[in-house]
Amino acid sequence: MTGTFRAIRASKGEKAPQIEFANLTEADLMDGDVTVAVEYSTVNYKDGLALTGAAPIIRHWPLIPGIDFSGKVEKSDNPNFKPGDRVVLNGWGVGEGHNGGYAQKARVKGDWLVKLPDAISNEQAMAIGTAGYTSMLSVLALEKNGVKPGSDVLVTGAAGGVGSVAIAILAKLGYRVIASTGRMSEADYLKGLGADEVIDRNELSNPAKPLGKERWAGAVDAVGSHTLANVLSMTKYGGAVAACGLAQGMDLPASVAPFILRGITLAGIDSVMAPKEKREEAYRRLATDLDMKKLEAMSFRAKLDDVPKLGQDILAGKVRGRAIVDVNA
Ligand SMILES: NC(=O)c1ccc[n+]([C@@H]2O[C@H](COP(=O)([O-])OP(=O)(O)OC[C@H]3O[C@@H](n4cnc5c(N)ncnc54)[C@H](OP(=O)(O)O)[C@@H]3O)[C@@H](O)[C@H]2O)c1
């Protein structure tokens, strides 16, 4: 139908959000100075929480979920954007309090958008998604805290989205990557992405000692809880850990010993409200430091119709790597 576009819409339900496929019009979109013809979105862990209601991610009803999208600018009242510009959006509360990426059209604040570098296609931007962009922010934080290529870096939640992209970036930059996973059957996949060593996540999932054997100079942790406590306790003197996720839990049952006896730095990573300059730096670096063949190897294609099921699967730890959702398929 002319003037309409297809979208997933979440309405408040008794226990979980009610998810429906709807044909909407621009009148259904929220305020913003740039309208984007959305081409691709993706499914992150947070999208799984939003779609299933496993956590109260959605703050406005009804809402188009989807925390990421890429596409082309259709209309712009923002001086920084013109029709045809290729753009990506990650976070800023989109898919939480503002209509998101599971639709063929989006209207947002231009200040939330980043122009994609030539080396990253709109499809690749969603293979990267919030997960991959968070991986890059994490690697930047390790670099800023003195972790040098050649040293051992641990990646937890390795077969997930953040983990898979982090492994590929770190391997290309010349780090020796140790991947921690609960899916040892994925060891070959993880080695294909660049992991030098694969360990079972059970080694890290139980209550931690204040200090353990020094094993890695840095870590990208997507898991939190006991895992992060163990990661800190086994980080080498002067090392750094980027904490970006909570797949095991939001708690941090750790001691201060790694900080006061080994000078470890714990760097917090937030992708949602990260300032524009940091985002642009992350995308510039992704364009050079992420092997696009590896990105392809960790990605799979999906349609808008597949999104509700993928939301359940990602929470059940059944999704490997990154989903590219073609919203027009
Ligand atoms: N800080 C930010 O701005 C930001 C941005 C994006 C994501 N995140 C967070 O980062 C985490 C990963 O996101 P994602 O999109 O990569 O999700 P994902 O694809 O589902 O990956 C999470 C991975 O964590 C591991 N895992 C799951 N449950 C676990 C448990 N109980 N104990 C230990 N490991 C477990 C699994 O890896 P294996 O199968 O390999 O064990 C899983 O694949 C999530 O907590 C997400 O909310 C934060």
The ligand as an SDF file (V2000), in Angstrom:
LIG
                    3D

 48 52  0  0  0  0  0  0  0  0999 V2000
   27.8480   -2.0360   27.3170 N   0  0  0  0  0  0  0  0  0  0  0  0
   27.1230   -1.9180   26.2430 C   0  0  0  0  0  0  0  0  0  0  0  0
   26.8640   -0.8290   25.7570 O   0  0  0  0  0  0  0  0  0  0  0  0
   26.6640   -3.1780   25.5760 C   0  0  0  0  0  0  0  0  0  0  0  0
   26.4690   -3.2220   24.1930 C   0  0  0  0  0  0  0  0  0  0  0  0
   26.1420   -4.4420   23.6000 C   0  0  0  0  0  0  0  0  0  0  0  0
   25.9680   -5.5740   24.3970 C   0  0  0  0  0  0  0  0  0  0  0  0
   26.1200   -5.4670   25.7390 N   0  0  0  0  0  0  0  0  0  0  0  0
   25.9880   -6.6520   26.5890 C   0  0  0  0  0  0  0  0  0  0  0  0
   27.0050   -7.5630   26.2240 O   0  0  0  0  0  0  0  0  0  0  0  0
   26.5520   -8.8870   26.4060 C   0  0  0  0  0  0  0  0  0  0  0  0
   26.7280   -9.6560   25.1040 C   0  0  0  0  0  0  0  0  0  0  0  0
   25.8710   -9.1350   24.1050 O   0  0  0  0  0  0  0  0  0  0  0  0
   25.7050   -9.9090   22.7090 P   0  0  0  0  0  0  0  0  0  0  0  0
   24.7990   -9.0830   21.8630 O   0  0  0  0  0  0  0  0  0  0  0  0
   27.0420  -10.3240   22.2270 O   0  0  0  0  0  0  0  0  0  0  0  0
   24.8950  -11.2050   23.1960 O   0  0  0  0  0  0  0  0  0  0  0  0
   25.0150  -12.7040   22.6920 P   0  0  0  0  0  0  0  0  0  0  0  0
   25.2600  -12.7450   21.2310 O   0  0  0  0  0  0  0  0  0  0  0  0
   23.8550  -13.4280   23.2650 O   0  0  0  0  0  0  0  0  0  0  0  0
   26.3420  -13.2200   23.4290 O   0  0  0  0  0  0  0  0  0  0  0  0
   26.4090  -13.4430   24.8130 C   0  0  0  0  0  0  0  0  0  0  0  0
   27.3240  -14.6350   25.0510 C   0  0  0  0  0  0  0  0  0  0  0  0
   27.5780  -14.7110   26.4590 O   0  0  0  0  0  0  0  0  0  0  0  0
   27.7970  -16.0620   26.8010 C   0  0  0  0  0  0  0  0  0  0  0  0
   26.8990  -16.4250   27.9170 N   0  0  0  0  0  0  0  0  0  0  0  0
   25.5470  -16.4740   27.9020 C   0  0  0  0  0  0  0  0  0  0  0  0
   25.0790  -16.8410   29.1170 N   0  0  0  0  0  0  0  0  0  0  0  0
   26.1660  -17.0150   29.9080 C   0  0  0  0  0  0  0  0  0  0  0  0
   26.3370  -17.4110   31.2680 C   0  0  0  0  0  0  0  0  0  0  0  0
   25.3110  -17.6880   32.0610 N   0  0  0  0  0  0  0  0  0  0  0  0
   27.6030  -17.4850   31.7480 N   0  0  0  0  0  0  0  0  0  0  0  0
   28.6550  -17.1990   30.9580 C   0  0  0  0  0  0  0  0  0  0  0  0
   28.5540  -16.8390   29.6580 N   0  0  0  0  0  0  0  0  0  0  0  0
   27.3210  -16.7460   29.1520 C   0  0  0  0  0  0  0  0  0  0  0  0
   27.5120  -16.9020   25.5500 C   0  0  0  0  0  0  0  0  0  0  0  0
   28.7580  -17.1210   24.9140 O   0  0  0  0  0  0  0  0  0  0  0  0
   29.3640  -18.6010   24.7420 P   0  0  0  0  0  0  0  0  0  0  0  0
   28.2650  -19.4130   24.1180 O   0  0  0  0  0  0  0  0  0  0  0  0
   30.5540  -18.4120   23.8930 O   0  0  0  0  0  0  0  0  0  0  0  0
   29.6820  -19.0540   26.1390 O   0  0  0  0  0  0  0  0  0  0  0  0
   26.6920  -15.9730   24.6880 C   0  0  0  0  0  0  0  0  0  0  0  0
   26.8330  -16.2640   23.3420 O   0  0  0  0  0  0  0  0  0  0  0  0
   25.1150   -8.7850   26.8750 C   0  0  0  0  0  0  0  0  0  0  0  0
   25.0720   -8.8620   28.2740 O   0  0  0  0  0  0  0  0  0  0  0  0
   24.6960   -7.4120   26.4060 C   0  0  0  0  0  0  0  0  0  0  0  0
   23.6430   -6.8740   27.1700 O   0  0  0  0  0  0  0  0  0  0  0  0
   26.4480   -4.3030   26.3380 C   0  0  0  0  0  0  0  0  0  0  0  0
  1  2  1  0
  2  3  2  0
  2  4  1  0
  4  5  1  0
  4 48  2  0
  5  6  2  0
  6  7  1  0
  7  8  2  0
  8  9  1  0
  8 48  1  0
  9 10  1  0
  9 46  1  0
 10 11  1  0
 11 12  1  0
 11 44  1  0
 12 13  1  0
 13 14  1  0
 14 15  2  0
 14 16  1  0
 14 17  1  0
 17 18  1  0
 18 19  2  0
 18 20  1  0
 18 21  1  0
 21 22  1  0
 22 23  1  0
 23 24  1  0
 23 42  1  0
 24 25  1  0
 25 26  1  0
 25 36  1  0
 26 27  1  0
 26 35  1  0
 27 28  2  0
 28 29  1  0
 29 30  1  0
 29 35  2  0
 30 31  1  0
 30 32  2  0
 32 33  1  0
 33 34  2  0
 34 35  1  0
 36 37  1  0
 36 42  1  0
 37 38  1  0
 38 39  2  0
 38 40  1  0
 38 41  1  0
 42 43  1  0
 44 45  1  0
 44 46  1  0
 46 47  1  0
M  CHG  2   8   1  16  -1
M  END
$$$$
